[in-house]
Amino acid sequence: QVQLVESGGGLVQTGGSLRLSCAASGSIFSINAMGWYRQAPGKQRELVAAITSGSSTNYADSVKGRFAISRDNAKNTVYLQMSCLKPEDTAVYYCYAEGRLSIHRDFGSWGQGTQVTVSS
């Protein structure tokens, strides 16, 4: 079992910043990709940003230039620095990680979600 624990959400005004953190724990052999998704009320969950073990990154067009994803492989932790926040960034943000529990067993796990609310 792999557990993902998120932190850092909250309420911020338009133009403000927040930093989300997500730490993975458990019997982890290796982590390939980690990422952040979000889901706003009445909308589907969407990818916000992802990062591989080699630090290649991918961003949704809506957050490019405003959000930055990074990871600390030694700590199995991924971060999302969010700047210039807009009301449309309001959502529950979920951490995701995929990798291996052993040579023959893969995993994919989600965090419990953290609320980000941007007031206008």
Summary of the structure (lengths in Angstrom):
residues: 120
radius of gyration: 14.1
end to end distance: 39.9
largest distance: 48.7
contacts: 364
relative contact order: 0.32
helix: 8%
strand: 62%
